[in-house]
């Protein structure tokens, strides 16, 4: 959200800076989800001997994955209801 207009008339969430900010958020969010997928692959598919897997590991990995994916879901719903001007 943009709280700057509450204190001043300036707004920085517009134009090219906003597009760059959205791109960086999406790129780092995707890197986060891919990193979690790699961690799940190492833990559940490769089953390395040095990794002991318990139910807590699955719970934490699932919760972290939900946090990452829910960000993309919320953004998709926002784009559905409030379309961008340049799209």
Protein Blocks (a to p, Z undefined) as FASTA:
>chain_A
ZZklmmmmbdfbgcjllmmmmmmmmmmmmmmmmmmmmmmmmmmmnopaklccdfklmmmm
mmmmmmmmmmmmmmmmmmmmmccfkZZ
